[in-house]
Amino acid sequence: MNVKFYQQLIILIGCLFWLTLTQLVVAQSVTQPVLPFCGTPSLTPAQSLSLGQLARLALQRKRASGAAPTAITYVPIRPHIVRRSDGSADFNLTRLNQVMAVTNSYYLLNGFGIQFYFAGTTPDYIDDDDLYNVFPFPEGNTVDGRDATDALNQYYVTHFTNPGVGGFARFPLDDIGTTRSFIGTNGGDSDLGNRLIPHELGHTFSVLHTFGYSNGEYPTDELVTRGAGANCTTAGDEICDTPADPYHIAGAYVTDLNGCPQYNPGSTARDANGDLYAPSITNIMSYYFPCTHDFTPGQYDRMQAGLALRQTHTSYSLSHPPTNVASPTNVAVSLNGIAITITWQDNATNEMGYFVERSSTSATEGFAPIGGVGPDETTFVDYDTRLRMHYYYRIRPSNSTTGSLSPTADIATPRTTDPVTGLTTTNITDNTAQLNWNSLGNNVTYDVQWRAIGSTGWNELVRLPQTSVTISSLSGYSSFEWRVKASDQDTYSGPVTFTTLCPMPVTYSFSVIPARVSAAISWNAFSPASILQWRAVGSATWNTSSTLTNTSSYTLTGLTPDTQYEWRVQGVCSATATSEFTDPLTFTTYACVTPQYPSSSPRAEAANLSWFMPYNESGRTYTVRFRPVGTTNWTAVSSLTTTTCSLTGLANNTTYEWQAKSVCSVTDESAYSLLSTFTTYCPAVPIGLSSTPTATGVTLGWVNANALEPGSTIELQYRSVGNPTWNLVTETARYGYSSRQLTGLMPNTTYEWRVRIACSAAAQSDYTATMMFTTGCYAPNPNNLSTDLISSSSARLNWYNPTDPGTQFDLRYRAVGEANWVTISNVSSATTGGNYSISGLSNQTTYEWQIRTLCSQTESSTFSAGPNFVTQCKSPDYLTQTPLVTSAFLSWGQAGVDVSYEVFYRLAGTSAWTTVSNLTSTHTVISGLTGNTSYEWQVRSQCTNGINAAPSGINTFTTFTCSTPYNLNVTNLTMTTARLNWSFANADAGTRYEGRYRVVGATDWITLSNLSSDQGQGYFDLSGLAIDTQYEWQIQTRCSSTESSAFTSSNTFKTLPVCTSMYTVKTGSWNDASVWSCGRLPLSTDPVQIKHLVTVPSNYLGSVLSITYDAGQKLQFNFGSRLKMGQ
């Protein structure tokens, strides 16, 4: 067996949110109650199978070695507890012993299995505040050097850096680091011992999740069937007595039954054969977080194989000797009600704690751990007992195996013979009831069952020590039955029936929204109807609503403003069954409220005013009055219907004051609001003025730093110095930087210029200070010169220089130290700059270059020097890749103007490269790759004269797995046709698909081969289908001739039924199926009768055979809508 690939795996198994301790939601939640995070990089199917093969081979060799078999293998665990720096922690030795004892109970099957004991006499304490507050996930090198080399190492931490992680472990590998597991202890001990620690140790001994080799991101491809045609040994968890688990598959749901999850029998998820799933909810290696927990015999077998594999490793061992602890003595047991108390004498000083073991078989066999205590503790109470049982108890130090066992002590629990009598029901409310019965004597427990009459399943409470119990969460005004028996009997007494009361509504003070003469009231109703009463506080008489059916809200009208009212609600279940009224709550209607929180947004000659009102009232209007500050007369705007007002015609740079009032009716209005002020203004002058002149033009720039009024313009004035007349240019004002180019100026002339903002014809800002510029033939700015795309023989010269249209440039370059320039004359460019590529250069040579502006045939600027550059053949940079399944798109940055490229790629970890040469573009597609495989690649430049650059650095990528298509849906349904649609984002041009479909319930599939997709979206049109028939279909991806995915789960659809009369049944939209008598949209074969007003939506295209109209009815077409007839 080649294990090299496996030895490279670092497999973190970070599992199981503490959030999973919360109760599952009711039916139709998806399979995960929450989505746990598992930090394991998912194995490939091949890696998972190899792990199982290695473990089974190790077990076969172990059995063939002749070593004497043992029923129980004791495995040492070295505990490491992370604490605060002062040595305190919430997780102590009492908790450690309890959770490990419960964990041990799951690792025995019929007296055969693995039992864990602690290595040493005290844990390894890691006292570190930082690690206690948050422990790294994964751990990195945090605990390097702390691992015991002769035991498993389990670390107990409080929180992980990823708050969703509950714990993680590692699969068997000949590396001491794989002996580690990490347990988050901030959850309850019940979950730690019953689920989390057994789950993580399952991974330690090679057991996979029930849904397979991944952490849930890849749904299982395991088939439901067992026997012929099954793939349970190679798919899922590779164990055949764990049912196929549809975790994270669409259509798989869990439901809640008495607070515990169960797989919803209405789930629609199917495997590739179309079979419905029936997973084990209670399996410890699942993600369903149940109330009870278990492993299967097949999982126990895989644990033994994983144990055998670990026993072959040489980098560590599992040989830490048990501690020689003095055995406990004087074990005594006593019955205390339903519980059994065990006490003993502690004779040791080196124990790490004690495990309490119990047998119901004999004093010598059948023992299993039931709990644990810390060192020096000598009492344990066993609450998990049954009547008519004989129990045997013994004590084992938790850091020993069989050499330090205590003597045994035994006790028998009581027996009963008489039936339970005196069944009565008292204290009945709308959702609770107290069930009572007579006692059968001391130390007797009882089992009680109850259900709604007509239900098939019973709710149950077992081993109750008392003779009454209150059951809750009952439905109001419903009939129930219940029965009871002694826990050791088979026959129940009863049933007894009772009916819960009509439930009272629930009211809240915040569920009233008062207005001036009305109030909207709501409540939580738990009965079919309600009655609402209200009155003014102090009034003797209640106003009463009619019986309010199927609603829990009501609006009171005709109330008196500014008055306090009280209200209450009664539940109505029937004509003779009502609840009590709720306690009265109060509210106060508003007076005609003065507008609140006034605000204003002034502009140069206008202002927008607004205010807030705490409630809406139909018919209420507002009046606003305003005036310049210091004046006497108000200007009023009345009959406003919204809480805003736009004022216009104001004076610029003027301060106004204003007020608003509410007009609630002809006789009721509020006072005016307090005075508010605003000042009109045109924004401040522009700033940051700049100019860039050319021979006969200029680019002028400025910054508007303030928010601008809509419609504002910029007024730009310019003139030659000495000219008394300004030239005016206007343009729309914009916030931030703006510029304007002027042309046709006189050469070699000095100009002055200024700008201002014009908010309107009568409102402008001040002008800026006058600025100057001089036209002329200017050399390009050296700061705006650059070079790029340098190779061994070429380079690109770049310049940015605003110029007049038609301006040309002279370029010249030479090797540094040479006397003569190479000149390129009359180079054209855009008015903002340009570039020019030069070639024929010498390799590994420093060049200098210059540029000047040619403004006319007789006028030019001086030369400006650009940056020097050195020719060389450079490797490309900016390597990127976009992998698919069997191909990848590779790209890189351009390395020169006359350069070609050579790409090398290979499987990661191999030595031989595949070469793609003579590429003239900066990208290529490589194909023929293998899915879910890592590759590495590099590229080099091929310059002229046979000069090649060194290859670039190596980039890596991993192709995607050839996974199943998704987004399966069916469109274009008719009576005999359907379009099947799917998506697969990682498709390339060679990707194909195979589909299959059949009538639901049929045995044989009809195959659709060689299907394709476009940009990852595929479809296929089926025809010749049976009318009004349910079909299912599946599809798989064919990534190459050797790679394909499994088939998807079934997606179903139903062809349309025959409808002989297509007519409208109500007013509505043409594309609403409920408008039509056939319950579907009309087809091109349907004659249609219009009996109502029907609207055809915008841009809708439909087809019908013909259309007739009832008298007065019509079709209403919107923009772009069309109907074709007779086609």
N, C-alpha and C positions, 0 to 999 in steps of 0.2 A: 504494500500500500504506500503510495507516494504521499507523504504528509508535509512536504515542504510548504505548499500553499497554506496549509492549515496553521503551520507554525508562525506564519506572518500575520495571523488574525489577532487583533486586539478587540476582544468582544466584551463590551460593557453592556450589562443588562440592567439598566436603570428602570425600575418599574413602579407603577402603581401609586397614583395620587392619594394623598391623605383625603382629598375631596371625595374619594370613593367611599368614605365612611358614612356619607349622607345617604338618605333613603332614596331608592329608585322612584322615578316618576311613573305615572300610570301608563296604560296601554298606548301604543303607537309612538313611544320614544324609540330612537334607533338603538341598535344592539348595545352600544356602550352607554352606561349611565352617565359617565363623563368620559372624555377622551384621555386616557392615561398617556404619560410620556415614558417611553422606554428608550434609553440612550444607546441601545445596541445598533451599530451599523448592521443592517439586515444581511443575513447570510444569503448567498445564492443557493438555489436548490442543490447544486452539485456539492457545495461546501457543507450543507446540512446533511446530505446523504453520507458524505465522507466521515463526518463526525460520528454518525451512528454506526458506520461500518468499523471504524477504529475501536469504538467502545465494545461492540459485539465480539470483535476479534480478541480483544484483551480478556473478555469474560470467558471465551472458549479456551484460551490458553491457560487461564487461571484454573479452570475446572480440569483441564487435561494435565495439570502439573502434579496432580496427586495430593495436593494440600487438603487436609481434612476440612470438609465443609462445616460452617458454623451457622446456626440459626440466626444469631444476631451478631452484626459487626459493629464494634464500638469505635467511633470516630472522634478524635479529639478536636476541640475548637478552642483556639486562643482568643479570649474576649478582650477587646480594646475599647475603652469607654472614654469618649471625649467629654471633658468637664470644664467648668469655669476655672480661671487661674487660681481661685481660692479653694479649689477642690470640691465645690458644690455642684450638684447636677440633679435634674429631675429623674433621671434614669439610674436606679440603684440596684444593688444585688438582689433584693427581694423581687423586683420586677424582672430582672434578668433570669432568675431561676424559674419564675412562674411561666414566662413566655417560652423558655427553652423546654420546660417539661411538657407544655401543651404541644410544641413543635414535635417533640419526640413521639407523642401519641399518634401523629400522622405517618411516622416512618416505620410503623410496625403493621404487618398484615398477617394475621393468624400466627403470631409469635415469631415471624420471620421478617428481617429487615435490618435497618440501620438505627443505632442509638448514639446520640451525641453526649459527650462529657467534656467538661472544661479542663483545659490544660493549665496546670499551675495551681497555686494556692490563693492568688489574688489576681484580679484583672490587670492589664496594662493600662494605666490611667494616663490620658493625654490632657494635661491641664493647660488650656489655651483659650482665652476669651474669644479671639477672632475665629478660631475653628469651631468653638461652641456655638457662636452666634450664626455662622454660616460656613458650611463645609463645601469645598470645591467639588463640582460634578463635571466630568470625571475627576478622580483624585489627583492625577498627575504624579508628582514625586512627593506629595505631602506626607505620606507614611512610609516612604522608603527607609529601610533599616529597622523597622519596628516589627516586621513579620516574623513569627515563629517558623522555623524551617522544618518542624516535625508535626505540624498540625494545620488544620484550616484556620484562617484568620478572619474573624468577624468584627467589624468596627461599628460601634453604636454612636450615632451622631444625632444632633437635634434638628438642624435644618440644612438643606442643600442650597447651593447657589441657584439652581433651578427650583423654584418653590413647588413645582408640581411633582417632583420626584419623591417617591417613598423609599426606594432602595435600589441597589443594583449589584450584580455579581458577575462572575466570569465563567465561561465554559472550560472544561478540562483542557489543559495545555501544560507541557513540561516546562513550566516557568513558575517561580514562586509567586509571582504577582497574580496568577490565576487562582490562588487559594483564598483570595480576598472576597468578601462580600461586605456591603455597607447597608446598614439598616437605620432608617429615620425613626426616631423614638417619640416624636411629638404626637403620635396617635394613641389610641387606647390599647391596653394590653390584650384585649380580646382579639383585635385585628392583628396585632403583632404575632401572637402565638398561633392563631387559627388560619392566617392567610399569608401575611407578608413574609415572615421568616421561612415557613415551609416553601413558599413560591421561589424565593431567591436561592435556597439550598437545592431546590429542584433543578435550577439552571446549573448550579455548581456540579451536579451529577448528570449533566448533559440532557435534561428533559426540556423540550421546547414548549412554546405556547401551544395551546390546543388548536389555534388557527394557523400554525406553521412556523416557518423559519424567520418571519419578519416580526415587527412590532405592531402590526395592524395596518401599515400603510399599503401592503400588498395583500388583497383578499385571497383567501385560500382557493386552491384549485382542486382540493380533495373532493372526491365523489362521495355521495351519501351511501351508495350501495356497498355491501360487504359480500365476500365470496367472489364468484366469477365476475370479472369486469371491474373489480375494486382496485383502487390505487393507494390504499391507506398505508402501505409500507413505504411509499416513495413521495407522498404528498402530505400536506397538513403537518401534524406532529410525528408522522411516520409510525404511529401506534394505532392498531386497528380496533381496540376496545374503547377508544375515545371517539365519539361520533364526530363527523365533520362539523366544523364550527364556522358559521357564516359571519363572524365578527366583521363589522365595517362593510358588509354587503348591503346594497339597497334592497329594501323590502323585508329585512330581518329586524324584528322588534322584540322588546321585552315588555312584560306587563307586571303590575304589582299585585301580589296576593298576600294579604295580611302583613304588609310591610316587607315581604320577601320577593325577589324577582323570579319570574318564570318565563320561559320562552313562549311568546304569544302564538297560539295555534292558528291565528289568522295571518301570520307572516306569509309573504308572497315570494320570498327569496328562494331561488332554485339553483341547483348545480348545473353543470354542463349537460347532464342527461335530462334535465327538467324535473328532477326529484326535489321535493321539499326537504328542508333541513330540520333536524331535531337535535340540537346540541345539548350537551350536559352543562346546565347552568351552575352546578355546584362544584365543578372541577377546580382545584386550586390553581392550575396553570391557565385558567381562562381569565377573561376580563369582565366577568359578570358580577363579581362581588356579592356572593349570595349570603344567606343566613346560615347554611350548613356547608361543610367543605369536605372534599375527598380526593384521593388519588385512585386510579384504576390499577388492576393487576399488571396491565401492560406498562404503565408508568413505573411501578415498582421494579419490573424487570429491567427497564431502561436505567433506573437508578443503580441497580447492581452492576450493569455494564459500565456506567460512568464511574462507579467506585473502582471497578477492576482496572479501567484505563488510568485513573489517578494512581493506583498502586504500582503501575509500571514506570512512573516518572522517577527521575533521578535528581532533579533540582530541588526536590523537597520530599518529605515522607509524611505518613500519617501514623507515626509510631511513638508519639509522646506518651510516656508511661502514666497510667492512672496514679493519683496520689494515694499513698498509704495512710488512710484516715481511720482513726479508731471508730469502730462500728457503734451506731446509736443502740441503746438498750432500753428496757422498761417501756416498750411500746404498749399503749393502752388506747382503747376505743370506747366511745360512749355515744348513745343515741340522744339527740337533742331536737325534738320535733321531727322534721324530715331530714335533718342534717346529722352527719356523723363526725364527731370531733376526735382527731387522732393526736395523741401526745407522745413524747419520747424523751429520753435523757440524752443530752449532748455530751459526748465524752471526748471531743476533739477540739483542737485549736487551729487546725490547718484546713478545715473544710471551706469551700467557696459557697456553700449553701447545701440544701437538701432537696432531692426529688422524692415526692410521695408516690408510691406505686400501689396499684390495686388489682386484685384478681377476683372474679366471681366464679372461678373454676375450682381451685384448691389452694392449699398453702404452699405448693411447690411450683405451679405453672400458671400460665395465663396472665402474668402481671404486665401492666402497662402504666406509664406515668399519667397522673391526673392533675398534678400541680407541683409547685415548688415554693420554697421559702428561702430567706437569706441565712447567712451564717449566724449561729447562736440562737436561732429561732427554733422552738420546740413544739409548736402547735400548728395544726392545719385543720380546716373545716371542709368536709366534702359535702357540697350541697347537691351534687348530681347523683342522687340515689333513687332507688325504686323500692316499692313495697314487695314483700315476699322474696327477698334476695338474701344470700349469704355472702358477705364481703370479707376479703382477706387483705390486710394492709402491711406494707413494709417500707422502710426508709432507706434511701441510697444517697450518700454524699454526691453532690453534682460534679465533683472533680475526681470521681472514682468510677469503677465499673461494677464488678461483682464481688470484689474482695472485701468490701466494707459494708455489706448489707446488714440491716438490723434483723432481729427475729420478727416473726409475723404476729399479728393480732387479728382476731376475726370477730364479727358480729352479725346477727340476723336482724333484718328489718321486719316490721309487723305484718300480719296477715289480717284481712277482713273477710267476713262472710255475709253480713246483712246488707240489703240494699239501702241506698240513701233515701231518706224520707223528708217530709216537711218542705217541699219546694215552693217558694213564694217569690214574688217580684215586687219590689218596693222602690220608692224614690224615683219614679219614672219621670223623665223630662223629655224634651224634644229630641235629645241625642244621647242620653245615658239612661241606664237602669241598673238597680242593685238586685243581684240574684242571691237568694238565701236558701240554706238547707240545714238539716239537723246534723249534729256531729255523730260520727261513729266511734269516737274515742280518741285517746291521745296518740300522737305519732302517726296519724293517718293523713294522707294527701288525697286530693280530688282532681278529677279531670272534668272540665266544663266545656260544652259545645253550644254554640248558638248560630242562628242564621235567620235571614228574612224568609218569611213563609213563601214557598214557591221556589226558593233557591235549592240547588242540588248539593253544593259543598258547604261544609260546616267550618266556622271559625272556632278556634280551640285554644284553651289555656290548660296546661297540664301541671300536675304535682303541686297544687295549691295547698298550703298548710291550713288555711282559714276556711270558715264555713259561709263566707259571703264574698262576693266580688262585684265591683262596679264595672260594667262594660260601657264603652264610649264609642264615639264616631258613628252612631246609629243615624239612620235616615229619619227625619221628622214625619209624624203621622203615618207610620208604617207598622205592620204586624210582624212580630218575631216569635220564634220558639226557641226553647233552650232545654238542655238536659244535663245530668251530672251523674258521676259514678266515682267510687273509690278507685284510685289509680291502679290497684292490683286486680280489679274485677274486669269482666268482659261486657257486662250488661249495664246500660244506662237506666236511670230513673227519669221519668218524664216522657215526652216533652211537656213543658208548660208554656203557654202563649201569653203575650202582652202586646200592647200597642203604644207606641211613643206619642207624645203630645204634639199638637200643632206647633210648629216652631215659631218663636217670636222673631220679628225682624230685628236687625241691628242698625242703630242710627248713630250718626256722628254730628257734632256741632259744626264741623267744617263742610258738611254735605248740604248746606243751604247757601244759595246765592241770592241775597236780597237785592231788590231794586227799590224804587220809590213807592210804587203802588202794587208791586208784585213780588213774588219770591219763588225761585225754582228749588224744589226739595227733592232729595234722593235718599235712598236707604238700601240696605242689603236685604233682599227678600228670600225666604227659604220655603215659601208656600205658594200655591197657585195664584192667590189673590191677596190683596191688602186693603185696609181701610185707614184713611188718613183723617185726623182731627186737628183743628187749630182754633185759636182764639186770642184776642188781645189779652195781655197779662192783666189780671184783675177782673176779667169778665167771668160770669158764672156759667155761661153757656158755650159749649163746644160747637163749632161748625164741623160737619161730617161729610166726607166725600162719598160718592157712590163706591161700590165694590170695584176696586181697580184690578183688572185681570191681566196677567202676563206683563206687568210693568213694575218698576220699582222707582218711579219718579213721577212728580206731579208739580204743576205750576199754579200757585195761588194768585188770584187776581182780585182787583177791587179792594186792595188793602189801603189803610190810611197812612200817609207819609209820616215819617219820624215817630213811629209807634213800635213798642216792643210786643212781640207775639210769642206764644208757646205752641208746640206741636208734638204729636205722638202718632205712632203707627201700630196697627194690630194685624197679625197674620190671619188669613182666612183659608182653611183647608177644605171646608164643606159648609153646608147650611147649618150644621150643628156643632162643628168643631172649629174653634177659633183660639188664638193665643191670647195672653194678656197684652194690654197695651204697653208699649215701651215707656220708660220714664220720660216726662216732657223735657224737651230742649227748647231754647229760646233763640230768637233773632230779632233784629230791629230794622225796620224799613228806613230807607234814607229820606232825608229832607231833599229839597231841590238843591243839589250839591254845587258849590262854587267850583269852577274849573281849577285843577291843581297842576303843579309843576310846569308853569309856562316856560317856553323856550322860543328862541328866535334865530333865524339865519338871514342876516341882512346882506344886501348887495348895494350897488351904487344908488339905484333909484327904486329899489323894491326890497321886500322882506317877506319871508315865510314864517308865520307864527303857528305854534302848536301848543296843545295842553293835554292833560290826562283827565279821564273820567273813570271812577271806580266801577261803574256799571253802565250797561246800555239800557236805553229806554226809547221805545218807539214814539215818534212825534216830538221828541225834545229837540230844540234848536239852541243856537248860541248867538250872542251879540258881542262884537269886539269894538272897542273904541280906542283911538290913538290920537296923538298930537305931538308937535315938536315941544321938547322940554322948554318951559318958560312961557308958553302961550296959554291962552285961556280956553279956547274953543276946542271941543272934541269932534272928531270925525268918526261916525259909527258905521259899522257893517253888520247888518242883522240877518236873521233867518238862515244862518249857517247850519248845515245839517251834519257836518263832520267836525272833528276836533282840530281842524287846520284852517288857516286863513292866509291868502296871498295878498299882500298890499303892493300896489304899484303907484307910479307917479310921485314917488317921494323925492326929496331934495338930497343931493349928494353931500357927504360930510356933515350930516345933521343927526343929532341925537333925538330919538323919539321915546315917548313913554306910552304904555298900552295896558289895557285890562280886558278881561273876558268875563261873561256871566252866562249862566244857564237859564233858558226859558222853558220851564217844564209844562206849563199850561197857560191859558189866558190869565189865570189868577195866581199862578205860583211861579216865581222866578227867584234865583239865588242872588246874593250880593255879588258885586264885581270882585274879581281876584285882586290881590295886592299889585301895586304898580311894578311893571317890569320895563326895562329900557333896552334899546339897541341903537347903534350908530351906523348909518349908511356910509359906505366907503368904496372907493375904487382901489384895488390892491396896489401895494408899493411898487416903485419903479423896478425894472429889471436890474440884475447885477451880473457880474462876471463877464463884462464885454470883452470881445476879442476880434482880431482882424487878421486875415491871411491874404495879402495882396498878390496879384499877378501883373503881367505887363499891361493889360487893359481891363482888369476886373479885380474883384475882391470877394472873399467870403467873410461875412460879418456874423458873429455869434453872441448870444446872451442867454441868461438863465432867469426864468420866472419862478421865483422861490415860493410864491403864495398861491393858494387856491384861486382859480379864475372864475369870474362870473360867466355863465353861458352867453355866447355871442360876443365876447370880448375880442378885440383886435389889437395888433401891434402896429403902431405908426412909426415908421423908420424914415428919418430925414438925413440927407447927405448933400454935400456941395463941395466944390473945389474951394480951397482957402482963398478968401478975398471976394468970392462971389456972394452978393447979398441975398440971393434967392435959393431957398432950400428945395431940393427934389424930395417928393413924398412917395413912399412905398408902404402899402398896408397889406397885412395878411392875418389869418386867424391866429389868435394867441393860444399857445399850448403851455401846459405846466412843464417845468424842467427846462432842459437845454433846447434852444431853437437856433436856426441859422438862416441866412438869406444870402444868395449869390447875386452880385451886381456885375453887369457886363457893359461893354461899350464905353469904358472910361478912357480918359486921356492918358497916354503913357507918360511916365516920369512926372506925375503930378501929385501934389499933396491934397488930400481930401479930409474933411471933418464930418462927423456923423453922430447921431444920438437917437434914442428910441424912448417910447412911452407906451403905456397900456391905455387903450380907449375902451371903457366899459360901455359907453353909449355916446351918442352925439354930444351930449351935454356933460358927461362925466369922464374925466381922464385923470391919470396919475401925472405927476411931474415928469418932465424929460430927465433922462440921465445926464450926467456931465458929458460935455462934448469930447469925443475921442478922435484921433487922427490916424491916417495911414497914407502911404505913398506908393503909387503904382510903379512897377519897374520889372526888369528882367532878372528874377532872383534864382540863385542856384538852389537845388534841392537841399533841404535841411539834413545834415549828416546823421542826426538822430533818427531820421526816417528812412535810412538805408540799411539793407540787410542782405544776407545770402542764405541759401538753403539748397537742398538736393545736391550736395557736393559728392562727387564720385572720384574715381582715379583720373578721369579725363574731362570732367564737365562740372558745371555749377550753374545755379540760377541766381541772377542779380535782381534785387527787388528795390523799388523806391515808392514812397508815398509823397506826392507833391501836387497840390492843387494847381492847375494851369488853365490857360485859355484853350478853347477848342482848337485843334490842329497843331498844338505845340508839339515839337519834336525834341529829342535829346541826343547828345553825343555820349557814347560810352567808350572808355578805354581801360585796358588792363594789361598787366605784365607780371612776370615772375619777379619777386623782390630781388633787387640787385641788378636787374637788367636795365639798359639805358632806353631801349625803344618800347613804345606803347603799341599795342594792337588796338586799333580804333574801329568802332562800329558807329557809323554816322546816321543821322536822321531816323532815329528809332521813334516810332509812334507809340502813344499810350492813351489810356483814358484820361479824362480831365482830373481824376483823383490820384493817378499813379499807374505803375505798370511793372513788368518784369521782363527779363531777357535771359535766355539760356545760352551759355558759351560752351564750346566743346574743343576737342583737340589739345587739351591741356596735358601737362606732364604729371605723372603720379608722384606723390610724396613731395610736393612743391608748394611753397608759400606764394600766394598771389596777392597783389593789391589792385584796386580798381577805383575809377572816378567817373562822375557823371556831371554834365552841365546842361542847362536849359537853352534851347534855340528858340528865341522869341520871334525872330524874323530872319530874313536872309542876311540882314546886316547887323543884327543885335543878338548877343548871346551873353549868358552869365559866366561867372568863373566856374571852375570845376570844384565839386565837392567830393571828398574822399569817403568811400564806403569801407566797411570793416574788412581787414585782410582775412583770407581763408587758406586752408591747406588741403590740397587734393589727396584723397585716399579712398580706397574701396571699403565702404563701411557696411557693417551688418545691419539689416533692417531692425526696427524696433516696433513697439506697439503691437505685439503679436496678440491676436484674439482668435477664438475658435467657437464654433456653434455646432456641437455634436448632435447627431440624431441616433438612430439605431445601428445602421450599417454604413453610414457615411458621416462626413463632418465638413463644414465650411471653414476654411482657414484664411486669415487675412493678416496683413502687416502694413507698416508704413512705407511710403515710397522712399527709396534710398538714392535716387539719382534720376537724371533725365534720359540717360542712355544705358540703363541697367536692366538686365534680366535677372531671374531668380531661380533658385533650386531649392525644393522642399524635401526634407527627409522625415520619415515617420516610421514608428515601430511599436510593437507591443511593449508596454512598460515592463522593465526588468529583463528584456532580451537584448541581444547585441547587434543583430542584423537590421540595417535600415532599408526601407523602400524609398527610392528616389524618384521625384518628379522634376524634370529639368526644362529649361528654356521657356520659363513662364514670363510673359511680358507685362502682365497685370499684377496687381498687389493682392490677389486672392486666388484660391483654387478650391475645388471640391475633391476630397479623396473618398473613395468608395470601397466596397468589398470588406468592410470592417465587421467585427463580431459584436453583438449586443452585450451590454453590461460588462464591458471590458475597458481597462485603462490603457491609453496610448500616450506616447510622448512624441513631440515633433520640434523641428527647428528649421530655419530658413537661412540661406546665405545669398549675398549679392554676387552676380556674375558681371563684372565690369568689362570694358573693352580691353583689347590686347591680351586676352587670356588671363586677366587679373581677377582673382576671386577673393572675396572677403572671408574671414573666419565665420563659421556658423554662429547664428544667434544663440542666446541662452535657450535651454529646453523648456518648452511649455507642455503641460499635461492636460488631458481631458479623459472623461469616461463616457463611453456611449451609453445610451439609455437601454433599458431592458425591453425586449420585444413583448410589450404588455398588451392587454386586451383593449379594444376600442371602448369609448365611453360616450356619454350624452346620447344614448340610444333613444330614439323617439320615432313615431310614425306620423306622417302628414299625408295630405291629399287623399284621404280615405273616401272611397265610393263603395258601391255595392259589390264591386268585383276587383277593385284595384287598391293599391296602397303604396306609399313611398316609404322605404326604410332609410333612416338617417343615422349617421354615427360620426364620431370625431376621433382623431388620433394625431395629436400635435407633433409627434416625432416622425411623421411620415416623410419619405422622400420620393423621388420620381419612380423608384423601383418597388415601392411598398405595394403589396396586394393584400386582398382580404378574401376569406371564404365565409359565406353566410349559409344559413340553413333555416328552414321554416317548416311548420306543420300545423295541422289542426290540433288544438289542445286536446289531449287524450289519445292522439294517434301514436303509433309506434315508430314509423319510419319518417325520416327527415327528407325534405327536398333540398338539394344542395345548390348553392349559387357560387360559382367559381370565378377566379380571376377578376374580382371587383377592384376598383381603384378609387382614389380620392384626389381632391384638388386642394392644395394648401391645408391639408389635414382634415378636410370635410368631405365625407363620402355619402352617396345615396344610391339606392337602386329601386326601380319601379317594378312592383309585382303586378301581374294581371292574371285574369282567369281564376280569381278566387271565388269561393262559394259565398253566396249572399247571406248576410246576417249570421256570420260564423266567427267564433273566437279562434285566433291564431296565436302562436308563440314563435319567436325567432331569436336566433343567436348569431354571433359573428366572431371570428378570430382574425388576428393580424398575421399575415405571411410576410415577415420582414425579409427573408431570403429563402433560398431553396433548402436551407438547413435550419432556419430559425422561424418559429411561429409561436404565437401565444396559445393559451387555452381558449376555449370558447367562453364568451360572456355568459352570465346568467340569463335566463329567458326574459325577453321583453314581449308583452302581449298587446294585441289590438283586436278589434272586432269590426268586421265589414258592416256596412250600413244595411238596414233592412229594406225590403221593397215597400214603397209608399205610393199608393195609387192615387192619392188626392193631396196635392201640395197647395195649402192656402194659409193665409195669416190668421193667427189666433189672438193677436193683440197689437197695439201700436208699438213701434220700436224701430230698431236698426236692422237693415237687411242682413248684416253679418252676425246677428244674434240668433243662435239655433232655437232658442225658446220662443221666438216670434212665429215659428213655422209649425204646422200641424204634424209634420213628419219628425220633428225633433232634430232636424239637421238642416244645413243650408241647401238651397235649390241647386240642382245639377243641370247640365245642358240638355238632359233628356226629360226634364220636368216641365209640364204645363203648370203655370202658376196663376192663382187667383188672389187678387188683392182685396181684402175685406176691411183693412184698416189703413191708417196713414203710416207709411213705411219710408224711412230715410235711407238713402244709399250713401255710405260714408265717402269722404273725400278720397280721390285717387283709387277707389275700389273698382275692380274689374270682375264682373260675374257673367255667367252664361245660363240661359234658360231656353226651353223650347218655345214657349209662348207666354203672354201675359194677358189676363182679363181683369176687369175692375168691377167691383160692386158700385152701386150708385153712390156718388159723393166721395168716393175714396180715391187716393192717388199715391204715386211715388214722388218723393222729393229728392232731387239730385243735388249733391254738393260739388264743389270744385273738383274737376278731373275724374268724377265717378262715371262709370259706363256699365251698361248691361248689353250683352250680345244675345240675340234671339235667333233660333233656328239654325245654329251652327254646331 
